[in-house]
Amino acid sequence: MAETNRFMEAALAEAQAAGERGEVPIGAVVVLDGEIVGRGGNRTREKNDVTAHAEIEAIRAASAALQQERLPGADLYVSLEPCAMCAAAISFARIRRLYYGAEDPKGGGVDHGGRFYAQPTCHHAPDVYSGIGERAAGDILKRFFQEKRER
């Protein structure tokens, strides 16, 4: 469990940094052989790119660092349940395990919504572990949106 906490803490730090940039505070890290090989936080506003979600940014960074298209054997830690787009990217990257913090009943695509990995057209489904750092992830999101409303 110590490894899980360390890596989720890194994802939460990426979420916090995204929030400080004015992005929705979601962060992710890709881990391979006990080392972080890719980090990402939401950058959709900064890049004017709807695909620049934390998970995809982390996967892109890991793929670039390792110079490979797919990431078999890698694990992804993300502060919020991935949306359908990110769930698909995780599948296509062949991520081994997905650990996420807070659930997203409105926009999630793993345990909510379309449940991407349960679809017969899904070629690869990672092992999924939810609720890792859930309270901290939820608190970051709540504070961010509360501050937005107060402005």
C-alpha positions as CSV (number, residue, x, y, z in Angstrom):
1,M,0.0,0.0,0.0
2,A,3.0,2.3,0.6
3,E,3.8,2.3,-3.2
4,T,0.2,3.1,-4.0
5,N,0.2,6.1,-1.7
6,R,3.5,7.4,-3.0
7,F,2.3,7.3,-6.6
8,M,-1.1,8.7,-5.9
9,E,0.5,11.5,-3.9
10,A,2.5,12.3,-7.1
11,A,-0.7,12.3,-9.1
12,L,-2.4,14.6,-6.5
13,A,0.6,17.0,-6.8
14,E,0.0,17.1,-10.5
15,A,-3.6,17.8,-9.9
16,Q,-2.8,20.6,-7.5
17,A,-0.4,22.1,-10.1
18,A,-3.1,21.9,-12.8
19,G,-5.5,23.8,-10.5
20,E,-2.9,26.5,-9.9
21,R,-2.6,26.9,-13.6
22,G,-6.4,27.5,-13.8
23,E,-7.1,24.0,-15.2
24,V,-9.5,21.5,-13.6
25,P,-7.3,19.9,-11.0
26,I,-6.7,16.4,-12.3
27,G,-3.3,14.8,-12.2
28,A,-1.8,11.5,-13.3
29,V,1.4,9.5,-13.3
30,V,2.5,6.5,-15.2
31,V,4.7,4.0,-13.3
32,L,6.8,1.3,-14.7
33,D,9.0,-1.0,-12.6
34,G,8.5,1.2,-9.5
35,E,9.5,4.4,-11.2
36,I,7.5,7.3,-12.5
37,V,8.1,7.5,-16.2
38,G,5.4,10.0,-17.2
39,R,3.5,12.8,-15.4
40,G,0.6,15.0,-16.5
41,G,-2.0,17.4,-15.3
42,N,-4.9,18.8,-17.2
43,R,-3.8,21.3,-19.9
44,T,-6.9,21.7,-22.0
45,R,-7.1,25.5,-21.6
46,E,-3.4,26.1,-21.9
47,K,-3.1,24.1,-25.1
48,N,-6.6,24.8,-26.4
49,D,-6.8,21.0,-26.8
50,V,-9.8,19.1,-25.6
51,T,-7.6,15.9,-25.5
52,A,-5.1,17.3,-23.1
53,H,-6.5,15.5,-20.1
54,A,-4.1,14.5,-17.3
55,E,-4.1,10.8,-18.3
56,I,-3.3,11.5,-21.9
57,E,-0.6,14.0,-21.0
58,A,1.0,11.4,-18.7
59,I,0.7,8.6,-21.3
60,R,2.2,10.9,-23.9
61,A,5.1,11.8,-21.6
62,A,5.8,8.1,-20.7
63,S,5.6,7.0,-24.4
64,A,8.0,9.8,-25.3
65,A,10.4,8.9,-22.5
66,L,10.4,5.2,-23.3
67,Q,10.2,5.8,-27.0
68,Q,7.4,3.3,-27.5
69,E,3.8,3.5,-28.6
70,R,2.4,1.1,-25.9
71,L,3.1,0.8,-22.2
72,P,2.6,-2.9,-21.3
73,G,3.4,-3.5,-17.7
74,A,2.9,0.1,-16.7
75,D,0.4,1.4,-14.1
76,L,-1.5,4.6,-14.2
77,Y,-2.4,6.6,-11.1
78,V,-5.0,9.4,-11.6
79,S,-6.8,11.6,-9.2
80,L,-10.3,11.2,-10.8
81,E,-12.1,8.4,-12.5
82,P,-11.1,8.7,-16.2
83,C,-13.7,9.8,-18.8
84,A,-14.5,7.6,-21.8
85,M,-11.8,9.2,-24.0
86,C,-9.1,8.6,-21.4
87,A,-10.4,5.1,-20.6
88,A,-9.9,4.3,-24.3
89,A,-6.4,5.8,-24.4
90,I,-5.5,3.7,-21.3
91,S,-6.8,0.6,-23.1
92,F,-5.0,1.4,-26.4
93,A,-1.7,2.1,-24.4
94,R,-2.1,-1.4,-22.9
95,I,-1.8,0.0,-19.3
96,R,-1.7,-2.9,-16.9
97,R,-3.4,-1.4,-13.9
98,L,-5.4,1.7,-13.3
99,Y,-5.6,3.3,-9.8
100,Y,-7.9,6.3,-9.4
101,G,-9.0,8.5,-6.5
102,A,-12.4,10.1,-6.7
103,E,-15.3,8.7,-8.6
104,D,-16.9,10.8,-11.3
105,P,-20.6,9.8,-11.6
106,K,-21.2,12.6,-14.1
107,G,-18.3,12.2,-16.5
108,G,-16.5,8.9,-15.6
109,G,-16.2,6.2,-18.2
110,V,-14.8,3.4,-16.1
111,D,-17.2,2.6,-13.3
112,H,-19.9,5.1,-14.4
113,G,-21.3,6.2,-17.8
114,G,-20.4,4.0,-20.7
115,R,-18.1,1.7,-18.6
116,F,-15.6,1.4,-21.4
117,Y,-13.8,-1.7,-20.2
118,A,-17.1,-3.7,-19.9
119,Q,-17.9,-3.2,-23.6
120,P,-17.4,-6.2,-25.9
121,T,-15.4,-3.9,-28.3
122,C,-12.8,-3.2,-25.7
123,H,-9.6,-5.1,-26.6
124,H,-7.7,-4.5,-23.4
125,A,-9.0,-3.8,-20.0
126,P,-6.6,-2.9,-17.2
127,D,-7.1,-4.1,-13.6
128,V,-9.0,-1.2,-12.0
129,Y,-8.6,-0.1,-8.3
130,S,-10.8,2.8,-7.2
131,G,-10.9,5.0,-4.1
132,I,-7.1,5.4,-3.7
133,G,-6.6,8.8,-2.2
134,E,-10.3,9.5,-2.8
135,R,-10.7,12.1,0.0
136,A,-7.7,14.1,-1.0
137,A,-8.6,14.0,-4.7
138,G,-12.2,15.1,-3.9
139,D,-11.0,17.9,-1.6
140,I,-8.8,19.3,-4.3
141,L,-11.7,19.4,-6.8
142,K,-14.2,20.8,-4.2
143,R,-11.8,23.7,-3.2
144,F,-11.1,24.5,-6.9
145,F,-14.7,24.8,-7.8
146,Q,-15.7,26.6,-4.6
147,E,-13.0,29.2,-5.3
148,K,-14.3,29.6,-8.9
149,R,-17.9,30.2,-7.5
150,E,-16.6,32.8,-5.0
151,R,-14.9,34.9,-7.7
